[in-house]
Amino acid sequence: MSDLRVDLLGQVLPGPVIAASGTFGYGIEYSEILDLGVLGGVSSKGLTLNPKYGNEGERLLETPSGLINSIGLQNPGVRHFIENELPAMRRALAGTGTAILANLGGGCIEDYEEGCELLCATDVDFIELNISCPNVKHGGIAYGVQAESAKEVVGRVRKVCTKPLIVKMSPQAEDIARMAAACVEAGADAVSLVNTFQACAIDLEKRKPVFNNIFAGLSGPAVRPIALRMVWQAVGAVGNAVPVIGLGGIATGEDALQFIMAGATAVQVGTANFADPAACQRITAEMDAWMDKHGVKSLDEIRGCAR
Ligand SMILES: Cc1cc2nc3c(=O)[nH]c(=O)nc-3n(C[C@H](O)[C@H](O)[C@H](O)COP(=O)(O)O)c2cc1C
């Protein structure tokens, strides 16, 4: 058995694999399928200050080695989460060191701030700020595209955030290294990347786009090499200052180890949970098996070794 524990901003996580937002519910149901105690953390479904019904029309489409989703951040809102889902999450994770990440989205800065304040008054371990959301007051361009816009939202949230703040970056960023640096300058304690890649599909029979919003988010193994390149770049830009959490298309232990060797502190697993509900536990075991076979005793021995 290798030592798979990860120190993330002073909190020791039992493992390097965190279940990614939107792909693992609140983790509660999964306690019957896998041992949540081997996971580093569970990132909640993306929360917004007020409940959201999500998008109309098609929401999911399978593509070669990938998935396109247009869920539209359907969620019960921060207050409902705090009163209902969070206590159940805590019960499901009791006695484990598995962290709770509250993934927070928003359409305007004020909503991000208020949502963050409410979440910081609870016992969640980390705030994961999703800046892929469209800025409704500024033409709908996502906060995570331009470094200046990200800097503004991260800086404002930082002022009210009393928890460790992880900023989850979008692969749509104009320049991923500059974006990572801007988030850290604005006060991010860590960055996670990547969110989904903007994609499109056309329904031939209808002669129309499959998704009402035309574009939707691509994830899964199809994106992994690009995600890995972006994680490499983010580590190069900010890896000396803050932890970088890598994700995008990880489906096996060997995939996860590539992100660690690129310099990621920990990884997240999303789409793989749909094909294999026990993916996070399996991937952790596969990482362990590879490390055992190669005489690697801890992740620190190989983190960033490919650079
Ligand atoms: C159905 C679905 C819903 C998602 N919902 C969220 C969300 O609410 N908040 C968020 O930050 N990311 C969300 N994501 C993005 C994932 O957390 C992850 O960043 C992305 O899918 C890339 O990782 P993967 O290839 O392992 O899935 C969602 C992804 C999928 C597939």
The ligand as an SDF file (V2000), in Angstrom:
LIG
                    3D

 31 33  0  0  0  0  0  0  0  0999 V2000
  -23.4730   16.3910  -16.3350 C   0  0  0  0  0  0  0  0  0  0  0  0
  -22.3980   17.3130  -15.8660 C   0  0  0  0  0  0  0  0  0  0  0  0
  -22.7040   18.3400  -14.9630 C   0  0  0  0  0  0  0  0  0  0  0  0
  -21.7080   19.1990  -14.5090 C   0  0  0  0  0  0  0  0  0  0  0  0
  -22.0370   20.1780  -13.6070 N   0  0  0  0  0  0  0  0  0  0  0  0
  -21.0520   20.9940  -13.1130 C   0  0  0  0  0  0  0  0  0  0  0  0
  -21.3520   21.9800  -12.1250 C   0  0  0  0  0  0  0  0  0  0  0  0
  -22.4850   22.1050  -11.6540 O   0  0  0  0  0  0  0  0  0  0  0  0
  -20.3330   22.7800  -11.6860 N   0  0  0  0  0  0  0  0  0  0  0  0
  -19.0410   22.6370  -12.1660 C   0  0  0  0  0  0  0  0  0  0  0  0
  -18.1510   23.3700  -11.7250 O   0  0  0  0  0  0  0  0  0  0  0  0
  -18.7350   21.7010  -13.0940 N   0  0  0  0  0  0  0  0  0  0  0  0
  -19.7060   20.8890  -13.5670 C   0  0  0  0  0  0  0  0  0  0  0  0
  -19.3970   19.9360  -14.4990 N   0  0  0  0  0  0  0  0  0  0  0  0
  -18.0050   19.8220  -14.9920 C   0  0  0  0  0  0  0  0  0  0  0  0
  -17.2410   18.6970  -14.2990 C   0  0  0  0  0  0  0  0  0  0  0  0
  -17.1880   18.8990  -12.8990 O   0  0  0  0  0  0  0  0  0  0  0  0
  -15.8180   18.5890  -14.8650 C   0  0  0  0  0  0  0  0  0  0  0  0
  -15.1450   19.8170  -14.6610 O   0  0  0  0  0  0  0  0  0  0  0  0
  -15.7760   18.2910  -16.3570 C   0  0  0  0  0  0  0  0  0  0  0  0
  -16.8190   17.4070  -16.7000 O   0  0  0  0  0  0  0  0  0  0  0  0
  -14.4310   17.6910  -16.8100 C   0  0  0  0  0  0  0  0  0  0  0  0
  -14.1100   16.5230  -16.0850 O   0  0  0  0  0  0  0  0  0  0  0  0
  -14.5090   15.0240  -16.5960 P   0  0  0  0  0  0  0  0  0  0  0  0
  -14.0540   14.9070  -18.0090 O   0  0  0  0  0  0  0  0  0  0  0  0
  -13.8370   14.0980  -15.6330 O   0  0  0  0  0  0  0  0  0  0  0  0
  -16.0050   14.9510  -16.5040 O   0  0  0  0  0  0  0  0  0  0  0  0
  -20.3790   19.0560  -14.9740 C   0  0  0  0  0  0  0  0  0  0  0  0
  -20.0810   18.0270  -15.8810 C   0  0  0  0  0  0  0  0  0  0  0  0
  -21.0580   17.1580  -16.3240 C   0  0  0  0  0  0  0  0  0  0  0  0
  -20.6830   16.0600  -17.2840 C   0  0  0  0  0  0  0  0  0  0  0  0
  1  2  1  0
  2  3  1  0
  2 30  2  0
  3  4  2  0
  4  5  1  0
  4 28  1  0
  5  6  2  0
  6  7  1  0
  6 13  1  0
  7  8  2  0
  7  9  1  0
  9 10  1  0
 10 11  2  0
 10 12  1  0
 12 13  2  0
 13 14  1  0
 14 15  1  0
 14 28  1  0
 15 16  1  0
 16 17  1  0
 16 18  1  0
 18 19  1  0
 18 20  1  0
 20 21  1  0
 20 22  1  0
 22 23  1  0
 23 24  1  0
 24 25  2  0
 24 26  1  0
 24 27  1  0
 28 29  2  0
 29 30  1  0
 30 31  1  0
M  END
$$$$
